[in-house]
Amino acid sequence: MKAVKQATRSQTNSTKNRSRQDDSVLHRACPKCNGKLTLKTGRYGKFYGCSHYPACRYTENVKVNG
């Protein structure tokens, strides 16, 4: 019974992590190297950065609606 609960818990956690990851990936390629643009949090707030960092240092501001 314990093994079943642990397996279910790990599946739930992986699903949560995957959906969180999907939200953080911008569905555009980096214009410099064609890497994925992912949501990052830095000292000055959130931004999209290239997944090939540090080889590619391309960043883009997050657009705020309002």
C-alpha positions in Angstrom: 0.0 0.0 0.0 2.9 2.3 0.8 4.5 1.8 -2.6 1.2 2.7 -4.3 0.9 6.0 -2.4 4.5 6.9 -3.2 4.1 6.1 -6.9 0.9 8.2 -7.0 2.6 11.1 -5.2 5.6 11.1 -7.5 3.3 11.1 -10.6 1.4 14.0 -9.1 4.6 16.0 -8.4 5.9 15.4 -11.9 2.6 16.6 -13.4 2.8 19.8 -11.3 6.4 20.4 -12.3 5.6 19.8 -15.9 2.7 22.3 -16.0 4.8 24.8 -14.1 7.6 24.4 -16.7 5.1 24.7 -19.6 4.0 28.1 -18.3 7.5 29.3 -18.0 8.6 28.5 -21.6 7.8 31.2 -24.2 6.7 29.5 -27.4 9.3 31.4 -29.4 12.9 30.7 -30.2 15.8 32.9 -29.2 16.6 35.1 -32.2 20.3 34.7 -31.6 20.8 31.0 -31.2 17.3 29.3 -31.6 17.3 28.1 -28.0 14.0 28.2 -25.9 13.1 31.4 -24.1 12.3 30.5 -20.5 10.9 32.6 -17.7 13.5 33.5 -15.1 13.4 35.7 -11.9 16.2 38.1 -11.4 17.2 40.9 -9.1 14.9 43.3 -10.9 11.9 41.0 -11.6 10.9 38.5 -14.1 12.3 38.2 -17.6 12.7 35.7 -20.4 16.2 34.4 -20.9 17.7 32.0 -23.4 18.0 28.3 -22.3 21.5 28.2 -23.7 22.8 30.6 -21.0 25.8 31.3 -20.5 26.8 30.7 -24.1 23.9 32.9 -25.2 23.0 35.9 -23.0 19.8 37.0 -24.9 17.0 38.4 -22.6 13.6 39.9 -23.1 11.3 41.8 -20.7 8.1 40.3 -19.6 5.2 42.3 -20.9 2.7 43.3 -18.2 -0.9 43.9 -19.2 -2.6 46.8 -17.6 
